[in-house]
Amino acid sequence: MKACFMGLGYIGLPTAIIAAKHGVQVTGVDINPHVVEMTNQGRLHIIEPGMEEMLQEVVKSGALKASIKPEVCDAYFMVVPTPFKGNHEPDISYVESATRAVIPYLKEGDLYVIESTSPVGTTDKMKDLIFAERPELKDKIYIAYCPERVLPGNVIYELVHNDRVIGGMNEASTTKAIEFYSQFVQGTLHRTNCKTAEMCKLTENSSRDVQIAFANELSLICDKAGINVWELINLANKHPRVNILQPGCGVGGHCIAVDPYFITADFPVESQLIAKAREINNYKSFWCAEKVQNAMLRFELEHHRKPCVAMMGLAFKPNIDDLRESPAKYIVTKVMQSCNNANILVVEPNVKEHNVFKLTDYKEAYEKADIVVMLVAHDPFKTLPYTTDKIILDFCGIYKK
Ligand SMILES: NC(=O)c1ccc[n+]([C@@H]2O[C@H](COP(=O)([O-])OP(=O)(O)OC[C@H]3O[C@@H](n4cnc5c(N)ncnc54)[C@H](O)[C@@H]3O)[C@@H](O)[C@H]2O)c1
């Protein structure tokens, strides 16, 4: 079987590699020539433990080759970005352009699958696009949606062992897609229709967002009430049926902070809670920045000099180097913009260099700072002692009891 993966990023490349390792003849397509070149040289352009060895193996054996153009295959997978536009409207133009690129190659019996996180109805839209261009293929090809739910950093395991939801435009399409994925997925492949599968992916990430918003809302209430939110949540979670997540300085990343907008954009009246959760999580970052600015002003009034402030963390979650949609980065930017003369030290131990922020070693920043702002619960920060000699703003529970 020959398969074509459109998009060789964090999801498309590992999936292409695993499929190639399991006997599929894979053409990996990316519009970025650098990605194509590196892949063909057996060099991984993303960070994913253990994946480069596998890539080298499948490139060497000829099971995977990369190209900037698709070619005739039996199955086509769209694994391209689905960001949102300025107004939080989903942008499916990458899916559309990848689909247009494969349309000329489609033939009777082929399988077309979208893996990109997509608004409800995207698979139907692409089906209409395909049949408008190639009406002779109506009822002759299989079309399905199969979202991805792997955790970067653990992709080799999760790609094979996670359960997956597969929704075809009809039963035959679902069956055909399940046949493909069962070549390398050991988790259960759950059948559904394409709209439910699209909504399922959005639901998973919106559920996380809403639950984090609850924790973040509690943190705002507790701050006003003079209650330690970490202790509170720990105690509430002693209830056998309560499981509250941890608050933080907001919600970031390219999934949880993005996907709920794919629901709110299309169902604005119905998605009140999902929209409010987005608002609360965004507000939490704004609130944190205000807290830092107020602490700096108070320090200046009391000590008649500007404070040295250590901003601890830029990534969107602990122990990673990914800064996409990061609330910590937003807070650091906002604080720096408002206090141009203050001495602000930016810390991110998982990143060597940054093109905007001059980075400082975490121990050095902590030692020098009058105000320490804990933004991300990176493991190294947990080795820094709590002290009353400094003002410590702990937004991520480094010193939680
Ligand atoms: N990264 C994750 O953890 C994750 C998890 C689940 C779902 N997803 C979803 O998977 C999809 C892909 O995400 P990603 O993280 O792999 O993105 P990515 O940005 O890492 O990679 C996408 C790749 O697609 C390429 N591309 C863009 N347009 C193309 C086209 N027309 N033809 C061929 N290649 C094209 C880009 O050059 C890029 O290399 C998105 O919808 C994302 O929301 C991502």
The ligand as a Tripos MOL2 file, in Angstrom:
@<TRIPOS>MOLECULE
LIG
   44    48     1     0     0
SMALL
NO_CHARGES

@<TRIPOS>ATOM
      1 N1          1.3660   19.0700   17.6840 N.am      1 LIG1
      2 C1          0.4630   18.4840   18.4260 C.2       1 LIG1
      3 O1          0.7170   18.1640   19.5920 O.2       1 LIG1
      4 C2         -0.9140   18.1620   17.8900 C.ar      1 LIG1
      5 C3         -1.7050   17.2370   18.5880 C.ar      1 LIG1
      6 C4         -2.9450   16.8980   18.0620 C.ar      1 LIG1
      7 C5         -3.4020   17.5020   16.8960 C.ar      1 LIG1
      8 N2         -2.6120   18.4140   16.2450 N.ar      1 LIG1
      9 C6         -3.1260   18.9920   14.9980 C.3       1 LIG1
     10 O2         -2.4340   18.3840   13.9120 O.3       1 LIG1
     11 C7         -2.3170   19.3150   12.8330 C.3       1 LIG1
     12 C8         -0.8500   19.4540   12.4510 C.3       1 LIG1
     13 O3         -0.1660   19.9440   13.5850 O.3       1 LIG1
     14 P1          1.4320   19.9380   13.6920 P.3       1 LIG1
     15 O4          1.7490   20.2520   15.1170 O.co2     1 LIG1
     16 O5          1.9720   18.7080   13.0680 O.co2     1 LIG1
     17 O6          1.7880   21.1940   12.7790 O.3       1 LIG1
     18 P2          3.2540   21.6690   12.3010 P.3       1 LIG1
     19 O7          3.1460   23.1260   12.1370 O.co2     1 LIG1
     20 O8          4.2910   21.0810   13.1900 O.co2     1 LIG1
     21 O9          3.4220   20.9670   10.8740 O.3       1 LIG1
     22 C9          2.6110   21.2140    9.7700 C.3       1 LIG1
     23 C10         3.4480   21.0350    8.5150 C.3       1 LIG1
     24 O10         2.5810   21.1760    7.3870 O.3       1 LIG1
     25 C11         3.3000   21.8250    6.3560 C.3       1 LIG1
     26 N3          2.3360   22.3400    5.3610 N.ar      1 LIG1
     27 C12         1.5830   23.4600    5.4170 C.ar      1 LIG1
     28 N4          0.7950   23.5430    4.3330 N.ar      1 LIG1
     29 C13         1.0510   22.4370    3.5810 C.ar      1 LIG1
     30 C14         0.5330   21.9510    2.3550 C.ar      1 LIG1
     31 N5         -0.4030   22.6080    1.6880 N.pl3     1 LIG1
     32 N6          1.0430   20.8080    1.8740 N.ar      1 LIG1
     33 C15         1.9960   20.1180    2.5410 C.ar      1 LIG1
     34 N7          2.5050   20.5350    3.7180 N.ar      1 LIG1
     35 C16         2.0370   21.6760    4.2330 C.ar      1 LIG1
     36 C17         4.1090   22.8670    7.0740 C.3       1 LIG1
     37 O11         5.2050   23.3090    6.3010 O.3       1 LIG1
     38 C18         4.5210   22.0950    8.3420 C.3       1 LIG1
     39 O12         5.7850   21.4720    8.1830 O.3       1 LIG1
     40 C19        -2.9430   20.6190   13.3320 C.3       1 LIG1
     41 O13        -4.2840   20.6720   12.9260 O.3       1 LIG1
     42 C20        -2.8700   20.4800   14.8430 C.3       1 LIG1
     43 O14        -3.8560   21.2480   15.4930 O.3       1 LIG1
     44 C21        -1.3750   18.7360   16.7080 C.ar      1 LIG1
@<TRIPOS>BOND
     1     1     2 1
     2     2     3 2
     3     2     4 1
     4     4     5 ar
     5     4    44 ar
     6     5     6 ar
     7     6     7 ar
     8     7     8 ar
     9     8     9 1
    10     8    44 ar
    11     9    10 1
    12     9    42 1
    13    10    11 1
    14    11    12 1
    15    11    40 1
    16    12    13 1
    17    13    14 1
    18    14    15 2
    19    14    16 1
    20    14    17 1
    21    17    18 1
    22    18    19 2
    23    18    20 1
    24    18    21 1
    25    21    22 1
    26    22    23 1
    27    23    24 1
    28    23    38 1
    29    24    25 1
    30    25    26 1
    31    25    36 1
    32    26    27 ar
    33    26    35 ar
    34    27    28 ar
    35    28    29 ar
    36    29    30 ar
    37    29    35 ar
    38    30    31 1
    39    30    32 ar
    40    32    33 ar
    41    33    34 ar
    42    34    35 ar
    43    36    37 1
    44    36    38 1
    45    38    39 1
    46    40    41 1
    47    40    42 1
    48    42    43 1
@<TRIPOS>SUBSTRUCTURE
     1 LIG1         1 GROUP 0 **** ****
